[in-house]
Every structure is written in C-alpha cells, then in structure tokens.
Amino acid sequence: MIKDMKWWGWGDPAFVFPLDEKPLLWPFIQKSLGLNAATRQTPPVDRASLRLPEPRTNAAFMQAVQGVLKPGQIAGDDEQRLIHTYGKSFPDLFRVRQGIVGNAPDVVLFPESHAEVEALVAAATRTGVKLVAFGGGTNIVGGVEHLDTAAMRVTLDMRRMSRVLEIDRDSWTATIEAGAPGPKLEDDLQALGFSLGHMPDSFEFATLGGWLATRSAGMQSDAYGKIEDMVVALKLVSPAGTLATKLTPKSSAGPDLDQIVVGSEGILGVITEAVMKVHPNPAVKDYHGVLFPDFESGSAAIHEVISRRAAPTMFRLQDADETQLAFSMKAPSAGLSGFIQSQVKKYLKARGYAQPCLMMVGFEGDAEYVAEMRRKVIPMVKKHRGFHLGNSVGKTWTKNKFAVPYLRDILMNHGCMVDVAETAAVWSKLLPLYHAARNVIKEQFKKEGYPGYIGCHISHSYVDGASLYFTFASQQLPGKELEQYYRFKRLITETFMRNGGTLSHHHSVGYEHRPWMEREVTRPGLEALRGLKHALDPHGVMNPGKLIPPADAKTTSAPTPAASIPVETP
Ligand SMILES: Cc1cc2nc3c(=O)[nH]c(=O)nc-3n(C[C@H](O)[C@H](O)[C@H](O)COP(=O)(O)OP(=O)(O)OC[C@H]3O[C@@H](n4cnc5c(N)ncnc54)[C@H](O)[C@@H]3O)c2cc1C
C-alpha cells in the first residue's frame, strides 16, 4: 500500500506536529523570527481552486504503455499529477501552496517489475517523451520536477517495486527493489533478522532508489556508511539498455560502475533493484545526550573518538542555537525532577555551559558490543568537557526524530521561509567553514533588517572530516519570497564553496545546485558526465535539466541560481 504525502507540505496527512505538548517552542520561534499576533497567516490555496495544466499526450507512447501496463498502473488524474509535481524544498512547497503547478507531469505510471520499466524506457526513447523517476518525492533540490517544456512529461512512480527479492544469509547481502520506502524495507528485512540501517530524517517516505540516486546519508552513517558504501551491485535501465553490475565484494575491473550510477539522479536511467550490504538486526540501541560548553569542544570530542577508531553508531552535535531550539521542544518538568533540572542548569551555567551544545551519541549492536563502546566513548567525550546527561535524552530524541520536519508546515502557514543547506569538509577546514557560513547568514539578516534564525549540527563524521547541516529561517518578504530564499541559498552555497566545503554532502544537485557543478568537479569532470549522459541517454529522455549544466551555460564563477530556476509567475 503506497502512502502519499500531503500535497502542500511534509509527510503523513494524518499527523499534526504536537505544538500543544511543547509550550516553550512557539514562544522561542516567535522571539527568534519576530512573529506576533499580527503576523500574516499564509495557508495553502484551497485545493478546489487549484488548476493543473491541460495534460499533453503522445499517442504512440500511450499506445505502447497500454500494451505494457494494466489500467490501474496508469494515473492521469489531477490528484496523482499534483502529488508528483514537486519534491519538498522550500521553493517546491512555496509554489505548490500558491497553486503554481505548471510543471505537473502529464501522466504518472506505476511499473511493477524490471521488465515493465525496460518496456517503458524503450517506448519513451522511441517516441520522444521525457521520463522522471520518482521514489518518495522527498528530495529538496528540484530532482523530480519536470523541466522540459515541449514533450509529454511522464513520471515513473517506483513504489510498487518494493520487495526484498533475496537474502543471502552467508554474505549478509539483500537484493531489494528500488521503490521500497524506508519503513517497508526495514520491516521486511527485520522480519528476516537483518537491517539496512539507513535512516535519513526523510526515512518515512524516501525509497532505496532515491537514496541511491542521490548518494543519501542516514543518521547512523558513522557505523553503516552512506548509501554508496552499502551497495554491492545494481540494475539500471537506461535508454541504451540495461546496465547490470556484477555481484562481487570488490573488483579492479576498471572504474566502479556502481559508483557511477549512484548519485546519477535519474539522468542516466532508472535503478530497478540493488544488492545491498545488510547486518543482523541490532539487539540493543542505546542513545545518550552529552552537553558541551561550546561547538569547538564537541567537535574536538567527535574528532578524537573517530580518529581512535572507537566508532559509535551515530554522533550528532548541535550548535548553541540549535540546542536552544531542541530544548524548547522539551515539555517543562514539574515537581522534583523540575527542581533537579533547574539545579543542574545552575551548576552548568556557573561552569561555563551558559550556551551549551547538545550531542547525541548512539550505540547499536549486541549488548556486549554496546557496553564496550559506551565504556570507551563516554570517558573520551568527557575529556573534552562533555557533561553526560544519560540515555533519557536519547530516548526522547529517538521518539521524536521523525516529527521535527512537520514543524515547517506550521511555520509556512505563518509566512515563514525555512530551509536547510548542508556540506562536508575536512577537519582542518570544518570550524572555519562553520563560522563563515553562520556569520554570512546572520549578517544578511542584519543587512535586510529583520530577525532570523540559523542553527547547525554536525550530522555525519569521518576520520578525515564531517558534514555540517544548517537550518535557516525568517519571515518571508511578501511578493519576493523566492528571490529572498535564493539570496540566502546562494550566499550559504558560495560560502561553502569558498571555504573548502562540498556542494552537497547528501542532498545531491538537482537543478538547485547545478550552477556550481563546474566549480565542484572541474570542466573536464563535467565533460566526463556529459559523455556518460550521451552514452546511456543520447536523446535526453531521462530527467532533463538535472545535475549537469547545459554546455552553453555561462561560466559558473558568478552563479545565478535564480536564473536557472523554472519559477512560473502565479
Ligand atoms: C524532511 C526531509 C529530511 C531529509 N533528510 C535527509 C537525510 O537525513 N539524509 C539524506 O540523504 N537526505 C535527506 N533528505 C533529502 C531526500 O530525502 C533524499 O534526497 C532522498 O534520498 C530522496 O529519496 P526519494 O526516494 O524521496 O527520491 P525522490 O525525491 O523521489 O528522487 C530524488 C532523485 O532521485 C531520482 N530517483 C528516484 N528514484 C530513482 C530510481 N529508482 N532510479 C533512478 N533515479 C531515481 C529522481 O529522479 C530524483 O532525481 C531529506 C528531505 C526532507 C524533505
């Protein structure tokens, strides 16, 4: 059973972020963003008033489709076209909430097998329609939006291909169909005693194929790796035919084609299945909170632990601003525990933790392994002035971890701009980059004369560096919402690039990051990508306009992302 998200926001239509249970949160937001009773309300347009463009049709293609799929696998209704129009970035949600849906697909198809995908890709190539592969539609860089303005636009929703096809208990590998959404994939594997252990914040809706196509990172990547570290073999249906890589643990037979397909964002073809490394389902999951007096101490603690190869399953270190936001989500404690907490707070304040930074550190595995890791890691983080809060904070975090993205919908109803930007850098550049990015956004809020929020956490850590994940928010500038957003996005991305960060650690390129691609990979690197695209998709059928800037694009030394954004006027 496929679970669709709400058309105007994030996630399960039945779930409402429990603001009432968090009495400190709204006052914190109001203060940070300058909201008050007079703040304008900006609900989404009424669904009934929303008009989708007249669908285009390509008779030859549709005739081929009818020969391949059953009627229940073909959806031309407005509901499905609307749900598949965008991903979930701020510009996506802003536009859909305004009723701007000119780039809706003309039809949505639901293949159920590798053979059906082969037939559909071949038919599209023959007849000249454009195909976009759609997993969960959770991407936030414009990955699933149709950009072609002439041909029929077809979206392939992969979620009916969601089975675990095979488990190899000796090798700890599983063959899984690419449309498997996180919860189904984990439930099916866990029923077999295994786990993939890939849990991005978008886990509830994102799919294996989407993760592979975007080089995704889950919360527990410190132990299990990013998705590209977990893939052993895969199948890609391209317009040039099916590319299937060999099931073997390692190989030196030329460049690694798995790694060429991973991160290809649907521009080379459709990933239909993959063999993934899995591990026995961990018996114990133990998450702890640790407070640091500042971001530097917490970052040094992570660096030391990781470089001494004492690898916890997860480190997540929030800076002071993000810690304040996290604390404001806590229900205030009453009675004795409230009293104890206030005493601890006073004690910590007197010892230099006035603006503390919260770290979550997680251990997963069998009981013996978890106990050993905890014994090793907790003393190491304490050496860096880490104040161990115990595992009750960890339990609360685990319980709430998938609820936070729902908060953005409430903020967007109150006229706010909210989005995220992420990067990674080597340790020697990480803290300078962190300060530069934070300062540039804070300065911009000051320059533009309104309050704003920026918080950051270290989300994934490696021996050689780590990933930084920023969230920024302010009130929208009425009538100039997208220009405002892209001004901030451009500033922070430029700061990443100038300070040695990658263009994206795990959100991929889509069209939003495209203007910086040449600076990320060099001109010959771009030419190599163009060559690959030409070899596998010579007629430009697959996901046009994503990842690779057009060959005639002006130099990217002065990127103008706004120019490349297909924003229609309402
Ligand atoms: C609230 C929120 C939290 C997020 N948290 C994280 C996080 O913690 N870590 C992280 O890595 N990302 C995160 N993301 C980003 C997003 O979830 C990831 O990019 C995810 O990998 C996309 O998966 P999907 O199945 O939704 O793919 P989609 O959004 O449907 O597609 C993404 C891209 O992959 C292509 N694609 C999809 N399926 C296939 C396929 N079978 N074959 C070929 N191409 C395909 C699409 O064409 C598109 O270009 C978050 C997003 C949101 C909104």
PDBQT file of the ligand as one rigid body, heavy atoms in Angstrom, charges set to zero:
ROOT
HETATM    1  C1  LIG A 601      12.335  16.497   5.834  1.00  0.00    +0.000 C 
HETATM    2  C2  LIG A 601      13.460  15.959   4.989  1.00  0.00    +0.000 A 
HETATM    3  C3  LIG A 601      14.526  15.335   5.596  1.00  0.00    +0.000 A 
HETATM    4  C4  LIG A 601      15.580  14.828   4.813  1.00  0.00    +0.000 A 
HETATM    5  N1  LIG A 601      16.609  14.179   5.430  1.00  0.00    +0.000 NA
HETATM    6  C5  LIG A 601      17.590  13.624   4.702  1.00  0.00    +0.000 A 
HETATM    7  C6  LIG A 601      18.647  12.907   5.333  1.00  0.00    +0.000 A 
HETATM    8  O1  LIG A 601      18.691  12.770   6.553  1.00  0.00    +0.000 OA
HETATM    9  N2  LIG A 601      19.592  12.342   4.531  1.00  0.00    +0.000 N 
HETATM   10  C7  LIG A 601      19.533  12.440   3.170  1.00  0.00    +0.000 A 
HETATM   11  O2  LIG A 601      20.389  11.867   2.499  1.00  0.00    +0.000 OA
HETATM   12  N3  LIG A 601      18.566  13.138   2.559  1.00  0.00    +0.000 NA
HETATM   13  C8  LIG A 601      17.589  13.718   3.281  1.00  0.00    +0.000 A 
HETATM   14  N4  LIG A 601      16.581  14.403   2.656  1.00  0.00    +0.000 N 
HETATM   15  C9  LIG A 601      16.565  14.509   1.189  1.00  0.00    +0.000 C 
HETATM   16  C10 LIG A 601      15.850  13.325   0.500  1.00  0.00    +0.000 C 
HETATM   17  O3  LIG A 601      15.062  12.623   1.401  1.00  0.00    +0.000 OA
HETATM   18  C11 LIG A 601      16.865  12.396  -0.139  1.00  0.00    +0.000 C 
HETATM   19  O4  LIG A 601      17.451  13.040  -1.249  1.00  0.00    +0.000 OA
HETATM   20  C12 LIG A 601      16.331  11.031  -0.594  1.00  0.00    +0.000 C 
HETATM   21  O5  LIG A 601      17.440  10.240  -0.911  1.00  0.00    +0.000 OA
HETATM   22  C13 LIG A 601      15.384  11.076  -1.758  1.00  0.00    +0.000 C 
HETATM   23  O6  LIG A 601      14.756   9.812  -1.858  1.00  0.00    +0.000 OA
HETATM   24  P1  LIG A 601      13.355   9.665  -2.599  1.00  0.00    +0.000 P 
HETATM   25  O7  LIG A 601      13.041   8.229  -2.684  1.00  0.00    +0.000 OA
HETATM   26  O8  LIG A 601      12.355  10.527  -1.953  1.00  0.00    +0.000 OA
HETATM   27  O9  LIG A 601      13.736  10.211  -4.026  1.00  0.00    +0.000 OA
HETATM   28  P2  LIG A 601      12.977  11.292  -4.922  1.00  0.00    +0.000 P 
HETATM   29  O10 LIG A 601      12.872  12.557  -4.182  1.00  0.00    +0.000 OA
HETATM   30  O11 LIG A 601      11.744  10.719  -5.451  1.00  0.00    +0.000 OA
HETATM   31  O12 LIG A 601      14.029  11.451  -6.101  1.00  0.00    +0.000 OA
HETATM   32  C14 LIG A 601      15.285  12.030  -5.889  1.00  0.00    +0.000 C 
HETATM   33  C15 LIG A 601      16.106  11.916  -7.177  1.00  0.00    +0.000 C 
HETATM   34  O13 LIG A 601      16.387  10.544  -7.428  1.00  0.00    +0.000 OA
HETATM   35  C16 LIG A 601      15.833  10.126  -8.673  1.00  0.00    +0.000 C 
HETATM   36  N5  LIG A 601      15.303   8.779  -8.481  1.00  0.00    +0.000 N 
HETATM   37  C17 LIG A 601      14.388   8.365  -7.577  1.00  0.00    +0.000 A 
HETATM   38  N6  LIG A 601      14.197   7.033  -7.686  1.00  0.00    +0.000 NA
HETATM   39  C18 LIG A 601      15.011   6.599  -8.687  1.00  0.00    +0.000 A 
HETATM   40  C19 LIG A 601      15.263   5.344  -9.283  1.00  0.00    +0.000 A 
HETATM   41  N7  LIG A 601      14.661   4.233  -8.882  1.00  0.00    +0.000 N 
HETATM   42  N8  LIG A 601      16.149   5.284 -10.303  1.00  0.00    +0.000 NA
HETATM   43  C20 LIG A 601      16.791   6.393 -10.737  1.00  0.00    +0.000 A 
HETATM   44  N9  LIG A 601      16.587   7.607 -10.201  1.00  0.00    +0.000 NA
HETATM   45  C21 LIG A 601      15.711   7.709  -9.188  1.00  0.00    +0.000 A 
HETATM   46  C22 LIG A 601      14.767  11.164  -9.005  1.00  0.00    +0.000 C 
HETATM   47  O14 LIG A 601      14.546  11.253 -10.387  1.00  0.00    +0.000 OA
HETATM   48  C23 LIG A 601      15.367  12.419  -8.406  1.00  0.00    +0.000 C 
HETATM   49  O15 LIG A 601      16.316  12.971  -9.270  1.00  0.00    +0.000 OA
HETATM   50  C24 LIG A 601      15.538  14.966   3.408  1.00  0.00    +0.000 A 
HETATM   51  C25 LIG A 601      14.443  15.605   2.805  1.00  0.00    +0.000 A 
HETATM   52  C26 LIG A 601      13.427  16.113   3.592  1.00  0.00    +0.000 A 
HETATM   53  C27 LIG A 601      12.269  16.799   2.928  1.00  0.00    +0.000 C 
ENDROOT
TORSDOF 0
